[in-house]
């Protein structure tokens, strides 16, 4: 890439469980009273507030508690939700999309210093080889489903070419997690226009979270997952994190130290469509309208003939942004520490999980973009980055929690239904746990 001029950013066998305008048609099949199906609408996507539920989180968030608290960063989504009922490959049901993160916004194409890290490599993030060698990110970051990485990557190139007549080439960064439990992933429903929509619709300010964009069809620790974000203030600087979470076993889920997964084995995934034959259902998953033990072992509902879902498999993509003047080696240190935030909420980096992280700084704009002359740059000494390390850990932990808090129950292919994390039950658990902790300190 030596000599390449900066471009303007604008234009239009792994484990299957590793990994803006809305198109909204969602099944409203009946479920048990413990887990009623909620039709997904744009208005259902709320900005989550874990603190209001009694979750004690460390650190001071920015005004939006989002990656966009780093000035200049913009986020956009394209969400595709179509159809219901039995899976017909190529027709649906569809529960997928694209999320775009633009480090300097849609109207600026300057590069940023960057780094990436793979905790467990059962996943994909394109463009990382050059980031590893150059320490520079030159494109937006997009996240989608596993089988749509190629079309989204090519769409980013077309989008950049449309913006800049001098455009020569690019190595776009596109990452993925697998949504084939809820989505007709082999129907290839993500098209170039969906990537364009996410890019052109990117904005600063509050970020829509939960079952939106690339996170539409994702599940996290046995609950509905998707897109989540959070931020932390570190003196005059900000660290922001955005995740697409699709990882984790229910038993491992921890919230602010409380063993929520162990204390909340229900509601569990279930089938909302009794017309789906056993050969199209996962073993051990029961009916939504039938009381049963967690895991669905009733005679009528748990008789699916497909192999059981692998417990704990799944993936997560983490994107970190900051405005602190850090070098790529220092950014790499922050990016690796996001794995500790993942661990705090119960992510283990299991074998079938694709846990791939990327980070960048918007500081040193001239130095990151310059191609033809020497320029000065600023940097924080290593002895001053502990606060940023802590912020990276705590923002990651909250971003994953926010993805689950913002998501609503979703029914996808073959009536398979993934429950939302119940806010009332989480609040009750946190109240008991906080009380016990306070009692122990007396």
Buried (B, 14 or more C-beta within 10 A) or exposed (E): EEEEEBBBBBBBEBBBBBBBBBBBEBBEBEBBEBBEBBBBEEEBBEBBEBEEBBBBBBBEBBEBBBBBBBEBBBBBBBBBBBBBBBBEEEBBBBBBBBBBBBBBBBEBBBBBBBBBBBBBEBBBBBBBEBBBEBBBBBBBBBBBBBBBBBBBBBBBBBBBBBBBEEBEEBBBBBBBBBBBBBBBBEBBBBBBBBBBBBBBBBBBEBBBBBBBBBBBBBBBBBBBBBBBBBBBBBEEBBBBBBBBBBBBBBBBBBBBEBBBBEBBEBBBBBBBBBEBEEEBBBBBBBBBBBEBEBBBBBEEBBBBEBEEBBBBBBBBBBBBBBBBBBBBEBBBBBBBBBBBBBBBBBBBBBEBBBBBBBBBBBBBBEBBBBEEEEEEBEBBEEEEBEBBBBBBBBBBBBBBBBBBBBBBBBBBBBBBBBBBBBBEBBBBBBEEBBEEEEEEEE
